[in-house]
Every structure is written in C-alpha cells, then in structure tokens.
C-alpha cells in the first residue's frame, strides 16, 4: 500500500499556503468563508495595532477590531446551542480554556529561562515604564493557581492578548444562560428578540458599572471586557438573523469607514480597562460599524477564488495561533531593529515592540512577521504531524 507524501505547506510555497484551508475544510454551501475572511482581516488589524503603528492608525483599529471577534463568534450561535447547553459549554472550554491553559502554562514555565537567555530583562519594558521580573517560587505558584482557576496570571509581556480567551468564554456562556432564562419566562419572546434584550442589559450594566466605578471582583480585570463581549456576542446573533434581509453595498462600507475616522478624530476608545461613560454609547456603534465594514469587504473578496482570499481564510481559521504567538514573533523583528540602529540588545525585552525610533516604518515589518510566523509555524507543525501519521498508516498497512 502506497500513500502519497505530497503535503501543502504554507511556509514553503505561497500557492500551497493559500490552498491549505481548502484541503482541510472543502468549500461547500455550509462553510462560511466570508466570516473566516472577516476574522482574517481582524487578526491582521490586531497585530498591526500591537505593532505600534502611528497613533491615528492604532486608534482607528482599536475602535472595532476586538468587537469583531465577539460578533463573529455570536454569528454562529444557533438554536442547537440553546437546546444542548452542556455540549455548547464543552466546546467552548475545549476551544478557549484548553488553549489558554496550555500556552499560559508554557510561557509561565519558560519565564525565568527567558531572563537567562536575555529575551526578557528588568531594564526595558512597556510605554508606561513597567517592566517584568523573574518569578520567585511563591509568584510562580500564585500565577499557576490564577491560570488554572481564574484564567489570569498569564505572562503580560508574552501573552498579553490572552485576556480574549477568558472574555469570550465567559461572555458566550453568560449569554447562553441569559438566553435560556429570558426565553423560558416568555414563550413569545425568543430568537433575536432575546438577543436584543441581552444586548440592552449588557449596555445598561456597563453604564451602571462605569458610572459607579464598580469591579466584578470574581473576574480578572474587573469584568468590563466580558460585559462588552456579551453585548457584541448578542449583536452577532442579531446580525445573523437579519443578514438575509440586508443589502449591504460598497458605499455603506465607505460610510462606516468615515464614521470610524470621525471616532478616531474624537479619540473614542475601544475595549480598554478604564472606560469612560461615553464609551457605553460610542463603543457599541464603532464595534458594529467596524464589523459591517469588514463584512462588506470580506463578501467582495469571497466572490473570487484567488490567493488573497485563500490566505485570509487560512488566517481567519488559524487566528488562535496568531493570538498566541504574534508577540513572540515580534522579537525577531526587534533583533533586526537592534541591528539596524545599533541599539542595546536588552531592548529585545521591550513590550510589545521596541519603542525607540517610533516614527519609522518598522511597524509594517512587525505586522508582516507577527502574522506570518505563527501561521507558518502551525503549518510546519501539521506537516510534521501529517508525515508521522502517514508513516504510522504505512507501517500498519505493511504489517497487514
């Protein structure tokens, strides 16, 4: 029995890179590649924002890039999830808690080693002057407990984006609970109407929380991001219901873009940890506008089968790996920047990128590498895994 050794690897061939997703998930009427493209665009924008692009660009991106992921997740919420809540929760834990746990523990275990290797240090840190330190045994154990039981305690300098896993897990499960409670009490009140009620409740709670400066002490970081997550998850459910009736056009994308530019001019905020009361009004609008803008763009891209579409579909489907590894990938560009400007090697420990010469164009290289390296890494890993499985199958076949 002979098994082909051919395997498409993104890191080795761009054409194969763009076709990889099609091989794993054959195109069909049931597969929503448009939403994969939306997530692909959003993950690239996230990396761009973390690469410390010029201020106006970063402000523009932060107005909507994270709400897009919550809306994209809510978009796929279905009646089946309500009827089989434990299965929904199981899948949420497998897709969010398990990756969070695995990679948070990985970065925890190598934290002190990175100081020995010079990747982290106590001299260079973030824009506000904060730095990280080697962990004592007590700090290590405390972070271990926080990671396992609170989805906190992760390495702020290498896993700073991991809050998203916790926020999406909590917001999606809370949405499910609220949905079942509201629908059960009002038999005529179901579907998108329940989602709309939950969205209103989320905004009301955000206003209450912000105006009284309250914190949900049981949730790491106080729960404001989880509150926004519930809102945008509900918006994704609502959008899915009305999508067949909507006729989105290019000129609408231009209007949404203009609106977001206005928000950038007035310095409106994204899903930050210190919101103002006005954010309860502006963030829902900018988040929805950004999602609709990207969805219009993605719909146009999805109409034509080409390398750009395949790459964005792949990036969207593998976005979790970009979340996990883009900050680590930034270190490669930091090495280049250190060499280019003759900087102190210790600046490789800057979070997230080197802050010196902020006005240069290195943010473009940071964005490219921060996106491409994680995608190439998972491709190579799967290539090796695929070869191993083929070898096992051939070995078994030869024995038979």
C-alpha positions as CSV (number, residue, x, y, z in Angstrom):
1,X,0.0,0.0,0.0
2,X,1.4,3.4,-1.1
3,X,0.4,6.6,0.4
4,X,1.3,9.9,-1.3
5,X,3.9,12.1,0.5
6,X,2.6,15.3,-1.0
7,X,1.7,17.9,1.6
8,X,0.9,21.5,1.0
9,X,2.9,23.7,3.3
10,X,2.3,27.5,3.6
11,X,5.8,28.2,4.8
12,X,7.3,26.6,1.7
13,X,5.0,27.6,-1.1
14,X,2.6,30.6,-1.2
15,X,0.2,28.9,-3.5
16,X,0.0,25.9,-1.3
17,X,-0.3,28.2,1.7
18,X,-3.4,29.7,0.2
19,X,-4.9,26.3,-0.6
20,X,-4.3,24.7,2.8
21,X,-7.6,25.7,4.3
22,X,-9.5,24.4,1.3
23,X,-7.8,21.0,1.8
24,X,-8.7,20.9,5.5
25,X,-12.2,22.3,5.0
26,X,-13.5,21.7,1.5
27,X,-15.6,24.6,0.2
28,X,-19.3,23.9,0.4
29,X,-22.6,25.8,0.9
30,X,-22.4,25.1,4.6
31,X,-18.9,26.6,5.0
32,X,-19.0,30.4,5.7
33,X,-15.7,31.5,4.2
34,X,-16.8,35.1,4.4
35,X,-16.7,35.0,8.1
36,X,-13.3,33.4,8.0
37,X,-12.1,36.3,5.9
38,X,-13.6,38.8,8.4
39,X,-11.6,37.1,11.2
40,X,-8.5,37.0,9.0
41,X,-8.8,40.8,8.4
42,X,-9.4,41.4,12.1
43,X,-6.5,39.3,13.2
44,X,-4.1,41.2,10.9
45,X,-5.5,44.5,12.2
46,X,-4.9,43.3,15.8
47,X,-1.3,42.5,15.0
48,X,-1.0,45.9,13.3
49,X,-2.3,47.7,16.4
50,X,0.1,45.8,18.7
51,X,2.9,46.7,16.3
52,X,2.5,50.3,17.5
53,X,1.6,51.7,14.2
54,X,1.2,55.6,14.0
55,X,-1.2,56.8,16.6
56,X,-4.2,57.6,14.4
57,X,-4.0,54.2,12.7
58,X,-3.8,52.4,16.1
59,X,-6.7,54.4,17.5
60,X,-8.8,53.6,14.4
61,X,-8.1,49.9,14.7
62,X,-8.9,49.7,18.4
63,X,-12.3,51.2,17.9
64,X,-13.6,47.9,16.5
65,X,-11.1,45.1,16.0
66,X,-11.8,43.1,19.1
67,X,-15.6,43.6,19.0
68,X,-15.4,42.0,15.5
69,X,-14.3,38.7,17.0
70,X,-17.1,38.6,19.6
71,X,-19.7,39.4,16.9
72,X,-18.1,36.7,14.6
73,X,-18.5,34.2,17.5
74,X,-22.1,35.2,18.2
75,X,-22.8,34.9,14.5
76,X,-22.5,31.2,14.7
77,X,-24.7,30.8,17.8
78,X,-27.7,28.6,16.9
79,X,-30.8,27.1,18.3
80,X,-28.9,23.9,18.8
81,X,-26.7,25.6,21.4
82,X,-29.8,26.5,23.4
83,X,-31.2,23.0,23.2
84,X,-27.8,21.4,24.0
85,X,-26.3,23.8,26.5
86,X,-23.8,21.4,28.0
87,X,-22.4,20.5,24.6
88,X,-22.0,24.2,23.8
89,X,-20.2,24.7,27.1
90,X,-18.0,21.7,26.4
91,X,-17.0,23.0,23.0
92,X,-16.3,26.5,24.5
93,X,-14.0,25.0,27.1
94,X,-12.2,22.9,24.6
95,X,-11.7,25.7,22.1
96,X,-10.9,28.5,24.6
97,X,-10.0,27.3,28.1
98,X,-7.7,24.4,27.0
99,X,-5.6,26.5,24.6
100,X,-5.4,29.3,27.2
101,X,-4.3,26.8,29.9
102,X,-1.7,25.0,27.7
103,X,0.0,28.1,26.4
104,X,-0.2,30.1,29.6
105,X,1.5,27.3,31.4
106,X,4.1,27.1,28.7
107,X,5.0,30.8,29.0
108,X,4.9,30.5,32.8
109,X,7.4,27.6,32.7
110,X,9.9,29.4,30.4
111,X,9.6,32.9,32.0
112,X,12.7,32.8,34.2
113,X,14.6,31.0,31.5
114,X,13.9,33.9,29.1
115,X,15.7,36.2,31.6
116,X,18.7,33.9,31.5
117,X,18.6,33.9,27.7
118,X,18.3,37.7,27.6
119,X,14.9,37.8,25.9
120,X,13.4,39.4,28.9
121,X,15.1,41.8,31.3
122,X,14.3,44.2,34.1
123,X,15.5,47.3,32.3
124,X,13.3,47.6,29.2
125,X,9.5,47.3,29.3
126,X,6.3,48.9,28.0
127,X,5.5,52.5,27.1
128,X,4.4,53.4,30.7
129,X,7.8,52.3,32.1
130,X,6.6,49.0,33.5
131,X,9.0,46.0,33.4
132,X,8.7,42.4,34.2
133,X,10.8,40.4,36.7
134,X,11.9,36.8,37.3
135,X,9.3,34.9,39.4
136,X,10.0,33.7,42.9
137,X,8.6,30.3,43.8
138,X,5.7,31.9,45.5
139,X,4.9,34.1,42.5
140,X,5.2,31.1,40.2
141,X,2.7,29.1,42.3
142,X,0.3,32.1,42.6
143,X,0.3,32.6,38.8
144,X,-0.2,28.9,38.4
145,X,-3.3,28.9,40.6
146,X,-4.6,32.1,38.8
147,X,-4.1,30.5,35.4
148,X,-5.9,27.3,36.3
149,X,-8.8,28.7,38.3
150,X,-9.3,32.3,37.1
151,X,-7.8,32.4,33.6
152,X,-5.5,35.1,34.8
153,X,-1.8,35.2,35.9
154,X,-0.5,34.8,32.3
155,X,2.7,36.5,31.2
156,X,1.8,40.1,30.5
157,X,4.8,40.6,28.2
158,X,4.5,37.5,26.0
159,X,0.8,36.5,26.5
160,X,-0.8,39.9,26.9
161,X,-3.6,39.2,24.4
162,X,-4.7,36.1,26.3
163,X,-7.5,38.1,28.1
164,X,-9.6,37.4,25.0
165,X,-9.8,33.7,25.7
166,X,-11.3,34.4,29.1
167,X,-13.6,37.2,27.9
168,X,-15.0,35.1,25.1
169,X,-15.5,32.0,27.2
170,X,-17.3,34.0,30.0
171,X,-19.4,36.2,27.7
172,X,-20.6,33.3,25.5
173,X,-21.6,31.1,28.4
174,X,-23.3,34.1,30.2
175,X,-25.1,34.9,27.0
176,X,-26.4,31.3,26.8
177,X,-27.6,31.4,30.5
178,X,-29.4,34.7,30.0
179,X,-30.9,33.5,26.7
180,X,-32.3,30.4,28.4
181,X,-33.6,32.3,31.3
182,X,-35.3,35.0,29.3
183,X,-36.8,32.6,26.7
184,X,-38.1,30.3,29.4
185,X,-40.0,33.1,31.2
186,X,-41.5,34.5,28.0
187,X,-42.6,31.9,25.4
188,X,-43.4,34.6,22.8
189,X,-40.1,36.2,23.4
190,X,-37.4,34.3,21.5
191,X,-34.7,34.3,18.9
192,X,-33.2,37.7,18.0
193,X,-35.6,39.5,20.5
194,X,-33.9,37.7,23.4
195,X,-30.5,38.6,22.0
196,X,-31.6,42.2,21.7
197,X,-32.8,42.2,25.3
198,X,-29.4,40.8,26.4
199,X,-27.6,43.4,24.4
200,X,-29.6,46.2,26.1
201,X,-28.9,44.6,29.5
202,X,-25.2,44.5,28.7
203,X,-25.1,48.2,27.9
204,X,-27.2,49.0,30.9
205,X,-24.8,47.1,33.2
206,X,-21.8,48.7,31.5
207,X,-23.3,52.2,32.3
208,X,-24.0,51.1,35.9
209,X,-20.6,49.7,36.3
210,X,-18.7,52.6,34.8
211,X,-20.7,55.4,36.4
212,X,-20.2,53.8,39.9
213,X,-16.7,52.7,39.3
214,X,-17.5,49.1,40.1
215,X,-15.5,46.0,39.6
216,X,-16.6,42.4,39.3
217,X,-14.1,41.1,41.7
218,X,-14.6,37.4,40.7
219,X,-13.4,38.2,37.2
220,X,-9.8,39.1,36.4
221,X,-9.5,42.7,35.2
222,X,-12.9,43.6,36.6
223,X,-15.3,42.2,34.0
224,X,-15.7,45.2,31.7
225,X,-14.4,43.3,28.7
226,X,-16.7,40.4,29.4
227,X,-19.6,42.9,29.6
228,X,-18.7,44.3,26.2
229,X,-18.2,40.7,25.0
230,X,-21.8,39.8,25.9
231,X,-23.0,42.9,24.0
232,X,-21.2,42.1,20.8
233,X,-21.9,38.4,21.0
234,X,-25.6,39.3,21.1
235,X,-25.1,41.7,18.2
236,X,-23.6,38.8,16.2
237,X,-26.7,36.7,16.9
238,X,-29.0,39.6,15.8
239,X,-27.0,40.2,12.7
240,X,-27.2,36.6,11.6
241,X,-31.0,36.7,11.9
242,X,-31.3,39.8,9.7
243,X,-28.5,39.2,7.3
244,X,-30.7,37.7,4.6
245,X,-32.8,40.8,4.5
246,X,-29.9,43.3,4.5
247,X,-28.5,44.6,1.3
248,X,-25.0,45.9,2.2
249,X,-23.2,47.9,-0.5
250,X,-19.8,49.3,-1.0
251,X,-21.0,52.8,-0.4
252,X,-22.1,51.7,3.1
253,X,-18.6,50.4,3.8
254,X,-17.3,53.9,2.9
255,X,-19.8,55.5,5.3
256,X,-18.8,53.1,8.1
257,X,-15.1,53.9,7.4
258,X,-15.9,57.6,7.5
259,X,-17.7,57.1,10.8
260,X,-14.7,55.3,12.3
261,X,-12.4,58.1,11.1
262,X,-14.6,60.5,13.0
263,X,-14.3,58.3,16.0
264,X,-10.6,58.3,15.6
265,X,-10.6,62.2,15.4
266,X,-12.5,62.5,18.6
267,X,-10.3,59.8,20.3
268,X,-13.1,57.4,21.2
269,X,-12.0,54.3,23.0
270,X,-12.0,50.6,22.3
271,X,-12.4,47.7,24.8
272,X,-9.9,49.2,27.3
273,X,-9.8,48.6,31.0
274,X,-10.5,52.2,32.1
275,X,-13.7,53.1,30.1
276,X,-15.5,56.4,30.4
277,X,-19.2,56.8,30.5
278,X,-19.3,58.0,26.9
279,X,-17.8,54.7,25.8
280,X,-21.1,53.0,26.6
281,X,-22.5,55.0,23.7
282,X,-19.6,55.1,21.3
283,X,-18.1,51.6,21.5
284,X,-21.3,49.7,20.5
285,X,-21.6,52.0,17.5
286,X,-17.9,51.7,16.4
287,X,-17.8,48.0,17.1
288,X,-20.9,47.3,14.9
289,X,-19.7,49.7,12.2
290,X,-16.3,48.0,12.1
291,X,-17.8,44.6,11.8
292,X,-20.2,45.6,9.0
293,X,-17.3,47.4,7.1
294,X,-15.2,44.3,7.3
295,X,-18.1,42.0,6.4
296,X,-18.7,44.1,3.2
297,X,-15.1,43.9,2.3
298,X,-14.9,40.2,3.1
299,X,-18.0,39.5,1.0
300,X,-16.4,41.1,-2.0
301,X,-13.2,39.2,-1.5
302,X,-15.1,35.9,-1.1
303,X,-16.7,36.2,-4.5
304,X,-13.4,35.3,-6.3
305,X,-11.2,32.3,-5.7
306,X,-7.6,33.7,-5.6
307,X,-4.5,33.7,-3.3
308,X,-5.7,36.7,-1.3
309,X,-9.0,35.0,-0.4
310,X,-7.3,31.7,0.5
311,X,-4.7,33.4,2.6
312,X,-7.3,35.4,4.5
313,X,-9.5,32.3,5.0
314,X,-6.5,30.5,6.4
315,X,-5.5,33.4,8.6
316,X,-9.1,33.6,10.0
317,X,-9.3,29.9,10.6
318,X,-5.9,29.8,12.3
319,X,-6.3,33.1,14.1
320,X,-5.9,31.5,17.5
321,X,-2.2,30.8,16.8
322,X,-1.7,34.4,15.8
323,X,-3.2,35.4,19.1
324,X,-0.8,33.1,20.9
325,X,2.5,33.7,19.1
326,X,2.4,37.1,17.4
327,X,4.2,38.9,20.4
328,X,6.9,36.2,20.5
329,X,7.3,36.6,16.7
330,X,7.8,40.3,17.2
331,X,11.1,39.5,18.9
332,X,12.6,38.5,15.5
333,X,11.9,42.0,14.1
334,X,13.2,43.6,17.3
335,X,16.5,41.8,16.6
336,X,16.6,43.4,13.2
337,X,15.8,46.8,14.6
338,X,18.5,46.5,17.2
339,X,21.0,45.7,14.5
340,X,19.7,48.4,12.2
341,X,20.0,51.2,14.7
342,X,22.8,49.8,16.8
343,X,20.6,49.6,19.9
344,X,21.3,47.9,23.2
345,X,20.5,44.2,22.8
346,X,18.5,44.4,26.0
347,X,15.8,46.3,24.1
348,X,14.6,43.0,22.8
349,X,12.7,42.8,26.1
350,X,10.6,45.8,25.2
351,X,6.8,45.2,25.2
352,X,5.4,44.8,22.7
353,X,7.9,46.2,20.3
354,X,11.0,48.5,20.6
355,X,9.8,52.0,21.3
356,X,12.9,53.9,20.1
357,X,12.6,55.5,16.6
358,X,8.8,55.1,16.9
359,X,8.2,57.2,13.8
360,X,10.0,54.7,11.5
361,X,8.3,52.1,9.3
362,X,9.3,49.0,11.3
363,X,5.6,48.6,12.4
364,X,5.0,47.3,8.9
365,X,7.6,44.6,9.3
366,X,6.3,43.8,12.8
367,X,2.9,43.3,11.3
368,X,4.0,41.0,8.5
369,X,6.2,38.8,10.7
370,X,3.7,38.8,13.6
371,X,1.1,37.4,11.3
372,X,3.2,35.2,9.0
373,X,5.4,33.4,11.5
374,X,2.6,31.9,13.7
375,X,0.8,30.8,10.5
376,X,3.9,29.2,9.1
377,X,4.7,27.6,12.5
378,X,1.3,25.8,12.7
379,X,1.6,24.7,9.0
380,X,5.0,23.2,9.6
381,X,3.8,21.5,12.8
382,X,0.9,20.0,10.9
383,X,3.2,18.9,8.1
384,X,5.3,17.0,10.6
385,X,2.3,15.6,12.3
386,X,0.8,14.5,8.9
387,X,4.1,12.8,7.9
388,X,4.1,11.0,11.2
389,X,0.6,9.8,10.8
390,X,1.3,8.7,7.2
391,X,4.2,6.7,8.4
392,X,2.1,5.0,11.1
393,X,-0.6,4.2,8.5
394,X,2.0,2.8,6.1
395,X,3.6,0.8,8.9
396,X,0.2,-0.7,9.9
397,X,-0.7,-1.4,6.2
398,X,2.6,-3.2,5.6
399,X,2.1,-5.4,8.7
400,X,-1.4,-6.4,7.3
